[in-house]
Amino acid sequence: MNLAPGSPHAEAALLSDDGDASVPTDARGTDLLRRLRVSAVLTVPVLLLSTIPALQLPGRQWVVTALALPVATWAAWPFHRAAARAARHGAATTDTLVSTGIIAATGWSLWALPELSLEVAAVLTTVLLAGRYAEHRSRRRAGDALRTLLDLEGSGAVDASLLTGEPVPVDVAPGSDVQRLVDRVSTVLVPIVLVLAVATPVAWLVSGAGAQPAFTAAVAVLIIACPRALALAAPIALLVGTGRGAQLGVLVKGPHVLGQTRQVDTVVLDTTGTVTAGRMRVDDVLAVEGTTPEEVLAVAGAVEGLSEHPIARAIVAAAAERLPGSTEGGGEEIRVGGDGVVVGSAQVLDFHDEAGSGVSGVVRTAHSGLGLGRRVLVGRPAWLRAEGTTVETGLAARGAAAEAQGGTAVMVAWNGVARGVVVLRDPVEATDLTLVRGDLRSAGQAIRLSRATLRVIRQNLFWASAYNVAAIPLAALGLVDPMIAGAATAFSSFLVVANSLRLRRFA
């Protein structure tokens, strides 16, 4: 596995449940809320002792230090842990900036005693935890539709090639993690911000300013430049959009589909090879009382084995696949084990192919299940009736119901009585945009949803980019307090998530 910095595997490893404070799991939410509550309780007195002159009594710095250090260490641990994991892989994430800012503010405050400013680190941690928890709640809501869809699956082996490209089915069950996509913008932006954060105090000191404003401006740059909103701009909108699509019966394969749908103005559908696979497959086998589906399929497969019609080949393939000990192809044998029927295709005599109607043949076998020399008819119900076959009303109704649902009903009879119906369908071909409901009229709704999702992504990207472009120079000039920078960073992420959540109301 490639874990080089910037590789997809490295990003996934860095942003696992243990490494990212924003992964929207129940355990993560509980942990964030606990840390937020403790942080808020400790930060309020820190802020009061640091800002109200009447409370600034001798020795207050030791009280502030005792209250603020647990906030900057234990409460802020999710940010520090994620930053450390990133550093071990030689990468940097948005949590790198947050952790660096908190550590820098705390270190400066301890070094500058008695000119203490630990309230910056405490308030910053509390505000960012509040923003992270609000983001967690919003993202949990955004994924409700997809989680509901996954809950319906139960457990088992699922072909996930539509989503992952992997040809081998994977085992899934309720609670299985779904890996999220990571915006790589942080890979480029975070190192740039770190350089700016170092250059800012240097520029201030060179201009003759004191150490306190120079360091404050550097911390503000670190915090306000955190590209959390930019990294969330596309993934959160995709999550909400695809979740809403799942509720509406529309599955979107990937982000590239959104760009392609912008140019769609006409949808042309073909009956085979476009919407469907173009190959008939046996979907069900119906049998009257006293006859098993295996018997029906075995007899039909034996007679159809001498036909080259696509429907005939589908029936033969199904018999070869489903019946014990069977093999496909005319001239080879199709068997039913136990007390069922054994039909040797070499014993199908007097074969007739009635074009557009069906096929017939005399099936001879040493097995006593059918006796010797029984004529078998396989074809359209109307043709079987015209040949004098007795068709049970219930069987005819079941066959008609299958055809009403888009299937093709092939009736099977012997001894002058219809014994069963083989139902075939041309299965739907899954592509970039899959309509789960099977209603082709929802194609227009799927395209409108894709366009709406793309529109929200553009709005998110504009806001997040404009925020960073405008905020970094202000912070570098000392016009933004670090505590305000933390609040602005949390608010920008919340705004992006809230804007994306509007897609939940798409209809």
N, C-alpha and C positions, 0 to 999 in steps of 0.2 A: 504494500500500500504506500502511495506517495504522500509523505507528510512534509514535503518541502514547504517553506513559507509561501503563502498565497495560493497553494493548491487547494482544490475543492475538498480533499480529504482532511487537510490541515484545518480548514475552516470548520468542517463538520466536527472534528475532534475538539476544537477550541470551544465550540458552541453547544456542547452536550449538556445534559441536565446538571452535571456537576460543575461545569465551567462557566455558565452564563446565567446571570441573575435574572434574566428576563424570560427564560423558558417557561411557557404557561402551563405548568403542571399544578395539581392540587397541593402537593408538598411544597413546591416553590412559593405558591401564594401564601400558605400558612407561615412559612419561614420569613417571607418579606414583611407580612403584617406584624409578626412578633417583634422583629427588629425595628420596624417603624414605630411601634408603640413605645418601646423602651427608649428609642432615640428621642422621640418627642417629649417624653417625661423628663429626660435629663437635659434636653436642649433649652427648654423654657427658662429654668432658673439661670442657666449659663448666659442666655441672651439678656435677661433682666439684670444680672450682676454686672454685665459688661456695658450696658447702655444707659442705665439709670444712675445718675451721679449720687443720689442719696444712698444707694446700696453699695457704692464702691468704697468699702471699709478696708482698713489695713488687713492684709492676709487674704483678701478675696481671691487672689490669683491661684492660691493653692486649692480653694474650693472649686473654682472654675476648672482647674486642671483635673481634679478628681472626678468631676461630672462629665467633662468633655472627652477625656481619653477613652472611656468605654464606647462612646459614640463613634469616634474616629477609628477605632480598632474593631471591636466586636460588631457593632451595628453596620459598619461599612465593610465587613468581611466579604460579602458576596462580590463587591467590586474588586477588592484586593486579590481574592482568589482567582477571579477570571483574568485579571491582569497578569498574575503570576503564571497561570497556565499558558497564556499567550506568549509570555517572555520565554518560557521553556521551549516553545516551538519556533522561536525566532520571529514571532509575528506580533502585531499590535491590533487591538480592537478598541471599540468605543469605551470599554471599561478601563482601558489603559490610561486614557486621559482623566477619567473620573478619579481613579485610584491615585494617580500622580498628583492631581490637584489637592486631594484630601491630605495626602502625606506631606506635600510641600507646605500647605497651610499649617498643619500640626507641627511640623519640624521648625518652621519659622517662628511660630508662637512660643515653643519651648526654648528656642535659642534666644529670643528677644525678651525673656523675662527680665524685669517685671512689666515691660510693655507688652502685656499679653493680648493676643487676638485669637484665642482658641474658639471664640464664638463663630468665626468664619468656617472652620472645619466642622463644627457641630451643626450649625444651621445648614451648611452645604450638604452634609450627609443626610440630614432629616428631609430636606426638600427633595433630593434626588431619590431617596427611598420612597417618598410619597408619590413622586412621578413614576417610578418604576412599578410600584404596586398598582397605580391607576392604569398604567399601560398593560400590566398583567391581566387585570380584570377585563379590560377592553378586548384583549386578544383572546381570552377565554370565550367571551361572547361571540367574537368573530368566527371562531372555529366550532361553534355549537352544531351547525348543520352537518359539517363533515364528521364530527364525532358521532352524531346520531346515525349517519349513514354507516359508519364503521361498526357501531353497536349492533346493527341488523345482521351483520355477517356472521356473528358467533365466532367459532374457531374452526380452523381447517387450513388446507393448502389453497392458496389463491394465486392465479396467474396475474402477476403485477407488471407484465411486460409493457402494457399501455402506458404506465407511469414511469417505470424504471429502466426499461430496455432489457431487463434480465429475462432470458427465455425460460428459466427454471422456476416453477411455482414456489412461493415462499410461504412458510407457516406463519399464520397470524392468529391473534385472539384479542378479545377486548382488553385494552390497556397497552397494546403494542405501540411503541413510539413511531411517530411519523416524522422523518427527518425534514427540517425546514431549510429552505434556500437562504443563503447569506449574501447580502449585498457587499461586493468587494471594495466598495468605495473607501472603507476604513483602512484598507491596506495601503492606499496612497495618501489619504488625507491625514491619518494619525501621525505618521512621521513628519509631515509638513508642519502640523500644529506643534509638535514637540520642538521642532527647530525654531518656530516663531516664539514659543514660550521661553526659550533660552535667549533668543535675540532681543526680546522685549526689555527685560531688566538691564541688559547690557546697554541698550540705547538710552534708557533712562539715566543710568549711572554716568554714561559718557556726557550726557547733556547737563550734568551737575545736580540731578535730583537725588534725594535721599534714598536709602535702602528700603524703607518701609513702603513708599508709593511704587517703587520699581518692582518689588516683590509682589505687591498686591495686584499690579497690572498683569504680571506673569501668571498668577493663579487664575485671574479672571479670563485670560486667553485660553488657558487649559480647559476651563470648565465650559465656557460659552461656545467654544469651537467643537465640542463633542458632537460628532455627526450622527447622533442617534436618530434624529428625525429623518435625515437623508437615507440612512440605512434601512429605515422602516418604510420609506415612501412607497416602494414597489411591492415588497413581500406582503405587507399587511393588506394592501388593496387586493392583491391576488388571492390572499386567503379568504377575505370576505366575499369577493366576487365569485370564486369557485365554490365557496360554501353556499351562497345563495343559488348558484346554478344547480348544485346537488339537490337543494330543496325543490327546484323547478323541474328536475329530471334532465339536467344538462350537465355533461362532464366535459371539461376543457382539458386537453392533454398537456399544454404547456404555455408559457408566456408568449412564444412566437406566434401562437394562434391569434392573439389579440391584435398584433400588427397586421396580420393577413386579412382579418375580417373588415378592416377599415375600407378596403377596396371592393368589397362584395356588394353588388347592387342587383344581381340576378342569380337565382338558384335554379339549376336545371337538374332534375332527378331522372335516373334511368332505373328500370325494374331490376336489372341484374348487372353485376360487375361494378356498380357504383355505390348504391345504397346497400346492396347485398353482395355475398361472396360469389354468386353465379354458379354455385354447386349445390345441388339438392342433397339434403341429409335427412335420415329418418329421425323424426322427433318423438313419435309415440307409436305404440302398437296396441290396438284395441282387440278384444276377443269376446265372443259370446260365452255364456255359461257352459261349462263342460269342455272348453278349449282353452289352452294357455297361449299367451302372447308369443312364447317361444315356438310353439307349434305353427302358429300363423306365419311368423317370420321365417322359419325353416322351410316351409312349403313354398312360400312366395320367393325366397332366395333361390331355391332349386330351379323353379321354372324360369325366373327372370335371369338366371345365369346364362341362358342361351340367347338373351337379347342384348343389343348394344345401346338401347335407349338410355339417356342420362338418369331417368327415374329408376330404370331397372338396375343400373350400375350402383345407384345409391342403396337400393334394397339389398343387393348382393353384398356390398361393403358392410352394411349394418349387420347382416347375418354372420359374416366372417368375423366381425368385431365382437359381437355380443354373445354368440352361441358357443358353448364349451366344445373344444376340439374341432372347430370349423376352420375352413380355409377358403379364401376368396377365389372366384373365377369359375367359368363354365368348364365342365368336364372334371372338376374336383368335387369333393364331397362336403356337405354341410350336415352336421350332426346335432342332435339334441340328446343330452345325456339323461340318465335316470329312466323314468317311465314315459318319457316323451317320444318324439318321432325321430327316426333316423332316415334321412333322405340322401340317396346317392345320386348326384346330378347326372351321372352316366346312365341312370335308369329313367331319365325324362324322355319319353318317346312321343311321337306324333305331335311335335311342337308346332304351334301356329302363332303368328304375330299379326294381329289385326291392327293395322295402322290407325293411330288416334283413339283406339278403344282399349286394347289390352292384349294379353298373351294367354295361351292355354297349352296344356300338355298332359300326357298321361304319366303319372309318377308311379314307378314300381320300386318296391323296397322289400327286403326280406323281413323287416320289422312288422309286427302285427298291428301296429298302431293305426295305419291307414289301409292295411290289406294290400292287395296287389291290383295294379292297373286302375287307379282312381284318377279320373280327369279333374285337373285343377285349373281354375280360371282366376286370373289376376288382372284387374283393370278398373275402368270406370264403373260406378254403381249402375248407371243407366244401361251400359252394355251387358252387365251381368244379368239384369232383369230381362233384357231382350233375349238372352240366351236361355231363359227359363229358370234362372236361379231364384230361390226363395230368400228374401232379405228380411230379417227380423226388424220390426219397426224401431226398436231401441237402438240397434246397431246403426241403422240408417240415420237416425237423429244425431247420434254421436259423431258420425262421419260428416254430416252437414254442418254441425257446430264447429268442427275443426276447420272446415273450408271457410266458414264465415269469419274465422279468426286469421285467415291468410294462409292456411295450410293446404296441402294437396292430399286428398283422400283416395287411396288405392284399395279397393275391396278384394278380399281373398275368399274363394269358395271351393268346396269340394263336396262330392256326393249331392250336388244340386242345391246345397245350402250355403249361404254366406257365413263364414266362420269368424271373420275378423276384418279389421281395417288397418292398413299401414298409413300413418300420417307423416308426410314429408314437408319440409320447409326449406326455403333458401335463406340461410342465416344472415343476419345483418353483420357487414364488414366494418369494425370499430376503427375510427380514424381520429383526426385532431379534435373534432367536435362530435361527441356521442350523445344522441338523444335517447335517454333511458326509457322514457315513456312510450317510445315507438310511434309517436304522433309527429309526422313530418312537418306539420304546421308550426311546431315549436322551433323550427330552424330559424325563423325570423326573430323569435324571442332570444334565442341563443346569441345571435349576432348582435342584437341590441345590448344584451348584457355584456358581451365582450367589449363593445365600444364604450359603454358606461364605465367599465372597469379601467380601460385605458385612459379615459378622460380624468378619472380620479387620480390615477398614477401621475399624470402630467401636473395636476394641481398640487399634489403632494411634493413632487420634485421641485416645482417652482417655489413653493413656500420654504421648503427646507434649504434649498440653495440660496435663496434671497436672504434668509435668516443668517446663514453663516457668512455670506459675503458682507452683509451690513454690520454684523455683530463683532466680528474679529477686529476690525480697525478701531471700533469704539472701545473695546476692551484693552487693546494695546495702548491707546491714548489715555487710559486711566479714567475713562468716563463711565465705566460699569463696575459696580461693586461686586466682588466674588459671590456674595449671597444672592444678589439680584441675578447674576449670571447663572447660578444654579437653578433658580426659579424659572428663568427664561428657557433654559435647556429642557427642563421637565415639561414646561408648557408646550414647547414646540413639538415634542414627541406625542403629547396627549392630543394636540390639534390634528396631527397627521392621522392618528388612530381614529379620532372622532370623525374626521372627514371620510375615512375609508368605511366606517360603519354605516354611512348613509346608503351604501349598496345593499344593506340588508332589507331595505324597503323597496328594492327594485321589483317591478311587476310587469 
